[in-house]
Amino acid sequence: MIKLRLQRKGRKKRPFYHIVVADSRSPRDGRIIERLGRFDNVSERKELTYDEERIIHWLKIGAQPSDTVKSILKGEGILYKMHLMRWGKNDEEIEAALEEWRSAREAKKGDDDSSRRAKQQEILKAEEKEYKKQLEEKAAAAAKALEKEKEKKAQAEAEKTAEAAAVAEESADETKAETATEEVKSEEAPEAVAEEKEEVKAEVEEVKEEVEAKEEKAEAEVKEEPKAEEDKAEEKEEVKAEETEVKAKAEPEEKEEVKAEVEEEVKAEEPKAEEKEEPKKTEASTLSTEMNANEAIDHIKNTDVKDLQGFVTDDEERVTVQRAWEAKQAE
């Protein structure tokens, strides 16, 4: 079956569609027979382009539109035109009928738009009324809260004033009591003053006695200081004499220790000299079997015959080494 349907194009989240003729068995984005138009309902323009003659041709043949394509063709008046053509109307009658249909559709759209606008205005008015009510309620609640705060402040101030008055009364009573006690003390004052003077005099005498005792102790200490200094000088002279004696005894001992250290160093150097001489002997005592063939041949060529005595042993089986040794002996 041949169908008129939409084929999705575009990118992710931004599609547009082609109005195509295709076999119903082919997939959505598969092979098509013919492209008849373009439909874009995502952009602001809501673009719709189509080839009316080819659409009518395929509808006459028997192509079946899908639901979405059918709604598009119905909105554009193509299905109404096909209906008029089937009734046998000529072109003029068809155009007149289509104009009447289009004008009626536009009038209906205008009514729909006006009704929508009226509904939106009503909704806006209702929202404004509710918003005003909410504002009035908030203002009333704020006024009540302010009144309560003012009442609380007035009560607190009244309590503070009452407390201040009570404190003032208590302080006045205390001042009266103090004045009464001072008057009583003023009557008993002469005897108390005399007793206080005697106590002060006794304390002053005790302080004087303590100061005199401290001054006597300080004078005694000052007299004893010169003697202590003389004793310290004598001790220093004795220490110096002992140090000189110790140094005189230590000098010969240090000389003997130095000699012993020198002898030990000489003895330690002698084995080192012997160790240096030993590698020469070992070099002469090396054997050809301990070297590879090239090293042994080079050693035979570069050394004298006297130094090569015992170098090539009877165990030497390499012919090249034996020939080099024979050549060296022939020289």
Steps between C-alpha positions, in 0.01 A plus 500: 500500500619849410478758780547871544693547823768707680871422492704638795805716427714751688706458814431396857225707669463708179314288245316584183308268266466422130161411354582193290339221298630159610410138526338414832746210544810720481643645826444859608837626375527248218448519127231740368319532168463880488534802730193726495573772758658613826342546844670682792290548814793578737613837367305820559389519138355147499593460138286282273572459129349239269428420134119499480475349150721200588312442826166499315653269237606243762167527680315431175716194440405364842784599733388509863620787724612437857314666787741795528510556123122473488463772764744723307312453171170560675624825649624617162168415323642241263264226615205739461619577146520127421146463632376776269681348203331166566162677495582619148545870577692712248806710590307825559254338736780328684692828546187681624423226746860501625493881549182474707655218704819698561311815605286297740813338642670838554188637669492199725868548583432865581216400731720241661779754546262758647352243735848393607603862562186562702567190709860609558386847609251350743768273641737798541232703679426216740870459572538874566206495746649206686839671510345820643318298765825331599674836527221641718512196728878530535471874580235433767715226658804732501294778667382260771855386562617862535224576750595196708867605498406854611292359786788277610743795494259716708467223759877455518555876546236513778669208678838673472365824648341309791829320567691830491258655751537202734880521475489873575288439809739229623802725446327782694434264791864383496631857503281579799633195687861592417456854625357364827796263550749779421340720764535217754866447402574871526398484864740205569779635273747664749578178691539293179730760344729494804525119487582503129780755552665281765487194273660696214784618723576143613513379139738783402740409782505134395586597142787721617647214705489262200673757276782552752557122527526466122754787480723332762497171306595683177801668667625168634480343155689794344787447748523126421517549120871613479603183686313282255670673204848435648416132544388478135830653376703244697291216354564627145880505554494142631299383194752662261793325673328163470432558127868577428609180678252292302617649170866431586418135571282461189752633240742199507207258496353673193834480317521126561143452375583691180802278433291189550239627254767573234645149532155346462436703181833382352413140576157542341655642180744207454227241428349739246828509309511122500144488372594730213782271395283188503289588190816506290573145604147396430514661159808294421336190639187527281438207266382489143213273596355779711463725190314466176701433182528862380610632841759221536642566151524876562671437835757269332575758228533800733718342775857367508586132483652514849177621652299238312666203669223278631227706331412229244440180694482138385123515542472758221312329215430804279713480188504874439652570841761225458601638158533853642721366781715306254537810278600709801768242595631495143560874511 
